[in-house]
Amino acid sequence: MAVSVPLIEKAVRCEPPLYRPFFRAGIAVVLTLGAAWGALLLVRIAWAGSFTAIGLQEVNAHGHAQIFGWVGLFVMGFAYYGLPRLKQVELAHPSLARLSLWLMGGGLVVRSVCQAAVVAWAGFGLPAVLASVAEIAAIGILVWVVLATLRNAEAGLEFLDYYVLAALGWFLVQAIYGTVYFTATLLAPGRDELLGLVATWQGPLREIQIHGFAMLMILGVSQRVLPPLYGLRRPSAARSLSALVGINGALVGVVTGLLLMRLAGHAWAGLWYLSVLAMAAATVALVRRWGLFGPVERSNRSLKYVRAAYAWLFISLAMLVALPLYQFGLLPWLAPESEAASIGFSHAYYGAIRHTVTVGYVSLMIMGVAARMVPEFQDIRQESLGRLWTPFLLVNTGCAIRVVSQTWTDFAAPAFAVTGVSGLLELTGLAVWGVHLWRLMSRPKAAISPSIDERDAARHCEASRCSVLSV
Ligand code: HEM
């Protein structure tokens, strides 16, 4: 039977596509202030043969753009569009959600650009701090809208929602913490005071951003969407919640350990390390039960991204666990003359761990999940699309070269030249993927052919759980 016009309209007029401006803004950020700027920084590092060849505020401006713009905007787009579909409820306060795009997008551009420019003129500090306040407001709105949406859901709070809430809590905490910390760096009276601030407060901030916000959010979304997508084992509530408690507790231990190590004595490194072990154990125990690396019931182009992402997560956790062995075993043995051995801290190794998790895990997950979800949101058949091998290979190769060669710079200076190339590979991969996704989002949403029968259209809406809302 040919589908009736009202039904086509109902099927096509699923929720307003609020994810689009957020995803587009995220792609724009990663291809400019994020990966493009990062690649440029890396080329300068390679040219100078030193990771300290670039300024603190410049590096941190890149990091800021990536956390708030690349990760943050994608999380917001998914939370505003995907979460209501999953919970089968309308998004609460949609106009506030739209406002948060402008606060976040505008805020992060002003903050990142002014932060990098502050070295040239201190007057850029004030707009940068004000822009950070706009970002805090945007995240506050996100938390408010998500809470209100979850409250309206018939199913109420389910155990996986606690991952989302914990991640959003850390997102808000890091935004406030980051603003105070950034302001303090602007007010530091001299270089020694500035270095003291960085050594004490920057490490904990990164932990909250990467393991508190990004990793917990991805673990929550993974447990929700990967079982139906690939036919993986569903986690039990008890196991999932105990992992959540374990990871959060370990994160508090990691942050406290790092701070007390600087403020109260080096013995607190013990707390940091035990917490790292606990975080790694809780994460691995949770993920390995999903059966992600075994045979799966269903596959599609996103599976290779998800598998590679979790492989990178395990590598980053293993590198973190091996940090004392590297710093106090390998370095003094193989490179006793190196700066890293003499000062007792390897910037290269620590930076390599961070890159493993931010690019290998977080970015590949964003790429894979978006490559699976956007066609669904747009009513485009998955089978009609390319497999996205080129960006997959470029980003993975770039990440592998970066992690190995950055670590290798502790042992041999020529490794810097190799490191410089890696950023360009990653940038190209992200650009190929970004253009593909952008074009998918630009297709008109009427991809459901009028020739399909009425049952198919109804089933389509049911499967994608879209509520029939006016556009
Ligand atoms: C895609 C290609 C990327 C390139 C070429 C790149 C490049 C760089 C470079 C050269 C640095 C300074 C060197 C170092 O500390 O190791 C850096 C630092 C940083 N990057 Fe990236 N990056 C990329 C992606 C990302 C992503 C996706 C994120 C976050 C999701 C991110 C977050 C950060 C952060 C937070 C820092 C500052 C680290 C600190 O010193 O505390 N980067 N990046």
Residues whose N, C-alpha, C, O or C-beta is under 5 A from the ligand:
A	BS01	HEM	A35 G38 A39 L41 L42 V59 G63 Q66 I67 G351 T358 V359 V362 S363 G423 E426
